Amino acid sequence: MNESAAAASDPQAEPGPGAVLRMAREARGATIAEIAAALKMSPRQIEAIESEEFSRLSGPTFVRGFVRNYARLLKIDAVPLLDALAERAALPQVELNAPADVGVKMPVAHVRHGKSLLPATLAALALLAVALLLYFDVIDPLRMLWRQDAPGPAIAQQAEQPVQPDASAGLPAAAPAADSKPGQAGEAAPVAGAGELRFSFEGNSWVEVRDASGRTIFSQMNAKGSTQTVQGLPPLQLVIGNASSVRLQYNGEAVDLAPHTRVEVARLTLE
């Protein structure tokens, strides 16, 4: 059993970068086809990233670029995913093997081969340039962002002005997230007229909360065994991934997520 298979079989193991991206996509209600179209990739490449079958992709430089751009599209912090990628993922290595001597005659004087070598040389240089640009984050092929004013997972063309992300969570205009250490509830400052949400996670789950103004006040992956307390002005819009493993209280009263859950994603508004 390889390392990735062993991690998948251990319920206590932290989710890998591919699993985090998959749960974040499902929590937003987006399909693999929509993500592939936004990133200008094929659905098979998205499936390979989410299942962490990186041998189906190109070299490690391209894999890191794919993961970074996927995380940006979902508006989550790419740094932990790239760190986990370096620690636990067996990235494919590009091997260049010199051909063995097969008895090919050496070029004869006065025979011109420059024209036949030129296209291959230019193609190799172009491929190297793209790889370097992706690695150093010069190319941003997304040009897309999630529509903040729509309840569904629609993807809109990105405006020219850059999105200013939250430095701690990689999310735009988001309030600081509560402490998410396993078994501990986050401490939230009291807000006049605010409703209080208390989450208890029996499994890994992605949660996003928006307040009455539509501003995202909480959005992150939450580990199994942790709790979170979030305050915001109602009505509060919630998106909860892996909803069957989440217990929710609103102002001290239990909330049944089952009627609001479809394909393990709960969507509801609390007044």
C-alpha contacts under 8 A as a table, 3 or more apart, distances in Angstrom:
res1	aa1	res2	aa2	distance
1	M	5	A	6.18
1	M	6	A	6.31
2	N	5	A	5.40
2	N	6	A	6.17
3	E	6	A	5.08
3	E	7	A	6.18
3	E	88	R	7.58
4	S	7	A	5.13
4	S	8	A	6.24
4	S	52	E	7.96
4	S	88	R	7.52
4	S	89	A	7.35
5	A	8	A	5.07
5	A	9	S	6.32
6	A	9	S	5.20
6	A	10	D	6.43
7	A	10	D	5.30
7	A	13	A	5.87
7	A	14	E	7.92
8	A	11	P	7.24
8	A	13	A	7.39
8	A	15	P	7.95
10	D	13	A	5.42
12	Q	224	K	7.78
14	E	223	A	7.55
15	P	18	G	7.88
15	P	19	A	5.59
15	P	20	V	6.18
15	P	204	N	7.86
16	G	19	A	5.26
16	G	20	V	6.27
16	G	52	E	7.99
16	G	81	L	7.71
16	G	84	A	6.87
16	G	85	L	7.76
17	P	20	V	5.16
17	P	21	L	6.30
17	P	50	E	7.66
17	P	52	E	7.75
17	P	81	L	4.94
17	P	82	L	7.56
17	P	84	A	6.44
17	P	85	L	6.46
18	G	21	L	5.22
18	G	22	R	6.18
18	G	49	I	5.50
18	G	50	E	3.90
18	G	51	S	5.87
18	G	52	E	5.46
19	A	22	R	5.02
19	A	23	M	6.13
19	A	50	E	5.72
19	A	51	S	7.02
20	V	23	M	5.28
20	V	24	A	6.13
20	V	221	M	7.42
21	L	24	A	5.14
21	L	25	R	6.10
21	L	50	E	6.50
21	L	70	Y	7.46
21	L	71	A	6.79
21	L	74	L	7.93
22	R	25	R	5.11
22	R	26	E	6.18
22	R	50	E	5.60
23	M	26	E	5.07
23	M	27	A	6.01
23	M	205	S	7.37
23	M	206	W	6.47
23	M	241	G	6.65
23	M	242	N	7.89
24	A	27	A	5.09
24	A	28	R	6.41
24	A	74	L	6.98
24	A	206	W	6.03
24	A	221	M	7.72
24	A	241	G	7.62
25	R	28	R	5.27
25	R	29	G	6.36
25	R	30	A	5.54
25	R	31	T	7.36
25	R	74	L	6.95
26	E	29	G	4.89
26	E	30	A	5.97
26	E	31	T	7.43
26	E	241	G	6.83
26	E	265	V	7.04
27	A	30	A	7.79
27	A	206	W	6.39
27	A	207	V	7.42
27	A	239	V	6.31
27	A	240	I	6.13
27	A	241	G	4.69
27	A	265	V	5.81
28	R	152	G	7.71
28	R	153	P	5.83
28	R	239	V	7.25
29	G	152	G	7.22
29	G	153	P	5.66
29	G	265	V	7.66
30	A	34	E	6.35
30	A	35	I	7.02
30	A	153	P	5.58
30	A	154	A	7.99
31	T	34	E	5.23
31	T	35	I	6.45
32	I	35	I	5.17
32	I	36	A	6.06
32	I	43	P	6.01
32	I	46	I	6.64
32	I	47	E	7.44
33	A	36	A	5.07
33	A	37	A	6.16
33	A	42	S	7.94
33	A	43	P	5.73
34	E	37	A	5.16
34	E	38	A	6.21
35	I	38	A	5.11
35	I	39	L	6.18
35	I	43	P	7.99
35	I	46	I	7.60
35	I	70	Y	8.00
36	A	39	L	5.26
36	A	40	K	5.74
36	A	41	M	4.78
36	A	42	S	5.42
36	A	43	P	5.38
36	A	45	Q	7.93
36	A	46	I	6.41
37	A	40	K	4.99
37	A	41	M	6.38
37	A	42	S	7.53
38	A	41	M	7.81
38	A	142	L	6.33
38	A	144	M	6.54
38	A	155	I	7.68
39	L	69	N	7.46
39	L	70	Y	7.28
39	L	141	P	6.55
39	L	142	L	5.46
40	K	141	P	7.54
40	K	142	L	7.87
41	M	45	Q	6.53
41	M	46	I	7.34
42	S	45	Q	5.32
42	S	46	I	6.71
43	P	46	I	5.10
43	P	47	E	6.19
44	R	47	E	5.03
44	R	48	A	6.13
45	Q	48	A	5.01
45	Q	49	I	6.30
45	Q	56	R	7.65
45	Q	57	L	6.83
46	I	49	I	5.15
46	I	50	E	6.26
47	E	50	E	5.20
47	E	51	S	6.06
48	A	51	S	5.24
48	A	52	E	5.74
48	A	53	E	4.92
48	A	54	F	6.21
48	A	56	R	6.47
48	A	57	L	7.33
49	I	52	E	4.88
49	I	53	E	6.37
49	I	54	F	6.48
49	I	67	V	7.33
50	E	53	E	7.87
52	E	89	A	7.45
53	E	56	R	6.01
53	E	57	L	7.84
54	F	57	L	5.30
54	F	58	S	7.80
54	F	63	V	7.14
54	F	89	A	7.95
54	F	90	A	7.35
54	F	91	L	5.83
54	F	92	P	6.44
55	S	58	S	7.36
55	S	91	L	6.67
55	S	92	P	5.15
57	L	62	F	7.86
57	L	63	V	6.86
57	L	92	P	7.62
58	S	61	T	7.99
58	S	62	F	5.96
58	S	63	V	6.69
58	S	92	P	7.01
58	S	94	V	7.92
59	G	62	F	5.61
59	G	63	V	6.46
59	G	91	L	7.14
59	G	92	P	5.41
59	G	93	Q	5.55
59	G	94	V	5.62
60	P	63	V	4.96
60	P	64	R	6.20
60	P	91	L	5.46
60	P	92	P	6.02
60	P	93	Q	6.56
61	T	64	R	5.38
61	T	65	G	6.38
61	T	131	A	6.43
61	T	132	L	7.96
61	T	134	L	7.55
61	T	135	Y	5.92
62	F	65	G	5.00
62	F	66	F	6.10
62	F	131	A	6.50
62	F	134	L	7.06
62	F	135	Y	7.35
63	V	66	F	5.08
63	V	67	V	6.24
63	V	91	L	7.65
64	R	67	V	5.22
64	R	68	R	6.06
64	R	82	L	6.71
64	R	85	L	7.91
64	R	135	Y	7.19
65	G	68	R	5.11
65	G	69	N	6.13
65	G	134	L	5.54
65	G	135	Y	5.95
65	G	137	D	7.66
66	F	69	N	5.34
66	F	70	Y	6.07
67	V	70	Y	5.11
67	V	71	A	6.15
67	V	78	A	7.48
67	V	81	L	7.60
67	V	82	L	7.35
68	R	71	A	5.28
68	R	72	R	6.30
68	R	78	A	5.44
68	R	82	L	7.31
69	N	72	R	5.00
69	N	73	L	6.21
69	N	140	D	7.54
69	N	141	P	7.83
69	N	142	L	7.00
70	Y	73	L	5.20
70	Y	74	L	6.51
71	A	74	L	5.20
71	A	75	K	6.03
71	A	76	I	5.31
71	A	77	D	6.54
71	A	78	A	5.43
72	R	75	K	4.74
72	R	76	I	6.05
72	R	77	D	7.26
72	R	78	A	6.93
73	L	76	I	7.88
73	L	142	L	6.94
73	L	144	M	7.05
73	L	145	L	6.29
73	L	146	W	7.55
74	L	146	W	7.60
75	K	170	G	5.96
75	K	171	L	5.33
75	K	172	P	7.63
76	I	169	A	6.48
76	I	170	G	4.90
76	I	171	L	6.11
76	I	220	Q	7.54
77	D	80	P	6.80
77	D	81	L	7.60
77	D	168	S	7.98
77	D	169	A	5.76
77	D	170	G	4.41
77	D	171	L	7.62
78	A	81	L	5.24
78	A	82	L	6.19
78	A	170	G	7.79
79	V	82	L	5.20
79	V	83	D	6.17
80	P	83	D	5.01
80	P	84	A	6.09
81	L	84	A	5.10
81	L	85	L	6.01
82	L	85	L	4.82
82	L	86	A	6.25
83	D	86	A	5.21
83	D	87	E	6.32
84	A	87	E	5.03
84	A	88	R	5.92
84	A	89	A	7.41
85	L	88	R	5.68
85	L	89	A	5.03
86	A	89	A	6.15
101	D	104	V	7.20
107	P	111	V	7.05
108	V	111	V	5.84
112	R	115	K	7.44
113	H	116	S	5.50
113	H	117	L	6.51
114	G	117	L	5.31
114	G	118	L	6.16
115	K	118	L	5.28
115	K	119	P	7.48
116	S	119	P	6.63
116	S	120	A	7.64
117	L	120	A	5.53
117	L	121	T	6.16
118	L	121	T	5.13
118	L	122	L	6.17
119	P	122	L	5.19
119	P	123	A	6.12
120	A	123	A	5.12
120	A	124	A	6.19
121	T	124	A	5.20
121	T	125	L	6.26
122	L	125	L	5.12
122	L	126	A	6.12
123	A	126	A	5.11
123	A	127	L	6.19
124	A	127	L	5.16
124	A	128	L	6.23
125	L	128	L	5.10
125	L	129	A	6.15
126	A	129	A	5.06
126	A	130	V	6.26
127	L	130	V	5.24
127	L	131	A	6.24
128	L	131	A	5.11
128	L	132	L	6.24
129	A	132	L	5.19
129	A	133	L	6.15
130	V	133	L	5.10
130	V	134	L	6.10
131	A	134	L	5.21
131	A	135	Y	6.11
132	L	135	Y	5.06
132	L	136	F	6.09
133	L	136	F	5.32
133	L	137	D	5.93
133	L	138	V	4.95
133	L	139	I	5.68
134	L	137	D	5.04
134	L	138	V	6.14
134	L	139	I	5.60
134	L	140	D	7.93
135	Y	138	V	7.75
137	D	140	D	6.92
140	D	143	R	6.99
142	L	145	L	7.91
143	R	157	Q	6.28
143	R	158	Q	4.97
143	R	159	A	7.85
144	M	155	I	6.65
144	M	156	A	5.87
144	M	157	Q	4.81
144	M	158	Q	4.42
145	L	155	I	5.97
145	L	156	A	5.79
145	L	157	Q	6.58
145	L	158	Q	5.49
146	W	153	P	7.04
146	W	154	A	6.52
146	W	155	I	4.97
146	W	156	A	6.27
147	R	150	A	5.80
147	R	153	P	7.45
147	R	154	A	6.04
147	R	155	I	5.80
147	R	156	A	5.83
148	Q	151	P	7.85
148	Q	214	G	7.65
149	D	214	G	7.30
150	A	153	P	7.67
150	A	154	A	7.27
159	A	162	P	7.42
163	V	172	P	6.70
164	Q	172	P	5.84
164	Q	173	A	7.40
165	P	169	A	7.96
165	P	170	G	5.29
165	P	171	L	4.94
165	P	172	P	4.24
165	P	173	A	6.63
166	D	169	A	5.70
166	D	170	G	5.03
166	D	171	L	4.92
166	D	172	P	5.38
166	D	173	A	6.06
166	D	174	A	6.06
167	A	170	G	5.76
167	A	171	L	7.76
168	S	176	P	7.31
169	A	174	A	7.94
169	A	176	P	7.85
169	A	177	A	7.67
169	A	219	S	7.72
169	A	220	Q	7.19
171	L	174	A	5.85
171	L	219	S	7.54
172	P	216	T	7.78
173	A	215	R	7.10
173	A	216	T	6.88
173	A	217	I	8.00
174	A	215	R	7.08
174	A	216	T	5.20
174	A	217	I	5.00
174	A	218	F	6.57
174	A	219	S	7.77
175	A	216	T	7.24
175	A	217	I	4.74
175	A	218	F	6.51
176	P	217	I	7.48
176	P	218	F	7.43
177	A	217	I	7.61
177	A	218	F	5.75
177	A	219	S	7.44
177	A	220	Q	7.90
178	A	185	A	7.83
178	A	186	G	4.50
178	A	187	E	6.31
178	A	188	A	6.73
178	A	228	Q	6.43
178	A	229	T	6.82
178	A	230	V	7.14
179	D	184	Q	7.68
179	D	185	A	6.88
179	D	186	G	4.49
179	D	187	E	7.12
179	D	228	Q	7.19
180	S	184	Q	6.83
180	S	185	A	6.93
180	S	186	G	6.38
180	S	222	N	6.81
180	S	223	A	7.63
180	S	226	S	6.02
180	S	227	T	6.48
180	S	228	Q	6.29
181	K	184	Q	5.67
181	K	185	A	7.77
181	K	226	S	5.92
181	K	227	T	7.73
182	P	223	A	6.88
182	P	224	K	7.10
182	P	225	G	5.09
182	P	226	S	3.75
182	P	227	T	6.85
183	G	225	G	5.52
183	G	226	S	4.57
183	G	227	T	6.04
184	Q	226	S	6.05
184	Q	227	T	5.65
184	Q	228	Q	7.57
185	A	226	S	7.26
185	A	227	T	4.72
185	A	228	Q	4.86
185	A	229	T	6.00
186	G	227	T	7.13
186	G	228	Q	5.16
186	G	229	T	5.30
186	G	230	V	7.77
187	E	229	T	6.72
188	A	229	T	6.60
188	A	230	V	6.41
188	A	231	Q	6.66
189	A	231	Q	7.91
190	P	194	A	7.71
190	P	231	Q	7.39
191	V	194	A	5.33
191	V	231	Q	7.07
191	V	232	G	7.25
193	G	233	L	6.42
194	A	231	Q	5.95
194	A	232	G	4.87
194	A	233	L	4.36
194	A	234	P	6.54
195	G	231	Q	5.61
195	G	232	G	5.59
195	G	233	L	6.02
195	G	234	P	6.21
195	G	250	Y	7.12
195	G	251	N	6.14
196	E	229	T	6.96
196	E	230	V	5.83
196	E	231	Q	4.56
196	E	232	G	6.83
196	E	250	Y	5.73
196	E	251	N	5.12
196	E	252	G	7.86
197	L	228	Q	7.98
197	L	229	T	5.59
197	L	230	V	5.08
197	L	231	Q	6.20
197	L	248	L	7.03
197	L	249	Q	5.81
197	L	250	Y	4.78
197	L	251	N	6.54
198	R	227	T	7.23
198	R	228	Q	5.70
198	R	229	T	4.47
198	R	230	V	6.48
198	R	248	L	5.73
198	R	249	Q	5.12
198	R	250	Y	6.54
199	F	227	T	5.43
199	F	228	Q	5.07
199	F	229	T	6.40
199	F	246	V	6.73
199	F	247	R	5.78
199	F	248	L	4.79
199	F	249	Q	6.69
200	S	225	G	7.28
200	S	226	S	6.31
200	S	227	T	4.53
200	S	228	Q	6.73
200	S	246	V	5.80
200	S	247	R	5.05
200	S	248	L	6.51
201	F	204	N	6.75
201	F	205	S	7.08
201	F	222	N	7.30
201	F	223	A	7.03
201	F	224	K	5.35
201	F	225	G	5.48
201	F	226	S	5.62
201	F	227	T	6.10
201	F	245	S	6.13
201	F	246	V	4.81
201	F	247	R	6.51
202	E	224	K	5.22
202	E	225	G	5.58
202	E	226	S	7.85
202	E	245	S	4.91
202	E	246	V	5.98
202	E	247	R	7.80
203	G	223	A	6.68
203	G	224	K	4.15
203	G	225	G	6.92
203	G	242	N	7.54
203	G	245	S	5.20
203	G	246	V	7.16
204	N	221	M	7.17
204	N	222	N	5.65
204	N	223	A	4.66
204	N	224	K	4.71
204	N	242	N	7.27
204	N	245	S	7.73
205	S	221	M	5.79
205	S	222	N	5.27
205	S	223	A	6.77
205	S	224	K	7.63
205	S	240	I	7.01
205	S	241	G	5.25
205	S	242	N	5.41
205	S	243	A	7.37
205	S	245	S	7.62
205	S	246	V	7.49
206	W	219	S	7.46
206	W	220	Q	5.78
206	W	221	M	4.35
206	W	222	N	6.02
206	W	240	I	5.96
206	W	241	G	4.98
206	W	242	N	7.41
207	V	218	F	7.39
207	V	219	S	5.58
207	V	220	Q	5.85
207	V	221	M	6.55
207	V	222	N	7.42
207	V	238	L	7.35
207	V	239	V	5.77
207	V	240	I	4.63
207	V	241	G	6.30
208	E	216	T	7.20
208	E	217	I	7.84
208	E	218	F	5.49
208	E	219	S	4.18
208	E	220	Q	6.75
208	E	238	L	5.84
208	E	239	V	5.18
208	E	240	I	6.61
209	V	216	T	5.85
209	V	217	I	5.84
209	V	218	F	5.09
209	V	219	S	6.39
209	V	236	L	6.69
209	V	237	Q	5.68
209	V	238	L	4.74
209	V	239	V	6.62
210	R	213	S	7.66
210	R	214	G	5.34
210	R	215	R	5.23
210	R	216	T	4.33
210	R	217	I	5.60
210	R	218	F	7.14
210	R	232	G	7.96
210	R	236	L	5.67
210	R	237	Q	5.10
210	R	238	L	6.67
211	D	214	G	5.34
211	D	215	R	5.67
211	D	216	T	6.71
211	D	217	I	6.71
211	D	232	G	5.58
211	D	233	L	5.46
211	D	234	P	5.92
211	D	235	P	6.31
211	D	236	L	4.79
211	D	237	Q	6.56
212	A	215	R	7.45
212	A	232	G	7.88
212	A	233	L	5.66
212	A	234	P	5.24
212	A	235	P	5.11
212	A	236	L	6.09
216	T	219	S	7.00
217	I	232	G	7.39
218	F	230	V	7.32
222	N	226	S	6.90
223	A	226	S	5.79
232	G	236	L	7.05
233	L	236	L	6.87
234	P	270	L	6.78
234	P	271	E	5.33
235	P	269	T	6.37
235	P	270	L	5.42
235	P	271	E	4.33
236	L	269	T	5.44
236	L	270	L	5.15
236	L	271	E	6.53
237	Q	267	R	7.57
237	Q	268	L	5.99
237	Q	269	T	4.45
237	Q	270	L	6.62
238	L	266	A	7.64
238	L	267	R	5.68
238	L	268	L	5.43
238	L	269	T	6.16
239	V	265	V	7.00
239	V	266	A	5.72
239	V	267	R	4.77
239	V	268	L	6.95
240	I	243	A	5.63
240	I	265	V	5.61
240	I	266	A	5.04
240	I	267	R	6.63
241	G	264	E	6.18
241	G	265	V	4.61
241	G	266	A	6.56
242	N	245	S	5.88
242	N	246	V	7.20
242	N	264	E	4.96
242	N	265	V	6.00
243	A	246	V	5.22
243	A	257	L	6.89
243	A	258	A	7.89
243	A	261	T	6.89
243	A	264	E	5.44
243	A	265	V	5.70
243	A	266	A	5.83
244	S	257	L	7.64
244	S	258	A	7.41
244	S	264	E	6.66
247	R	254	A	7.80
247	R	255	V	7.72
248	L	254	A	5.94
248	L	255	V	5.52
248	L	256	D	7.55
248	L	257	L	7.82
249	Q	252	G	5.49
249	Q	253	E	5.06
249	Q	254	A	4.29
249	Q	255	V	5.55
250	Y	253	E	5.25
250	Y	254	A	6.40
250	Y	255	V	6.66
256	D	259	P	7.04
257	L	260	H	5.41
257	L	261	T	6.19
257	L	266	A	6.40
258	A	261	T	5.19
258	A	266	A	7.62
260	H	266	A	5.13
260	H	267	R	5.73
260	H	268	L	6.14
261	T	264	E	5.92
261	T	265	V	5.26
261	T	266	A	3.97
261	T	267	R	6.59
262	R	265	V	5.36
262	R	266	A	6.28
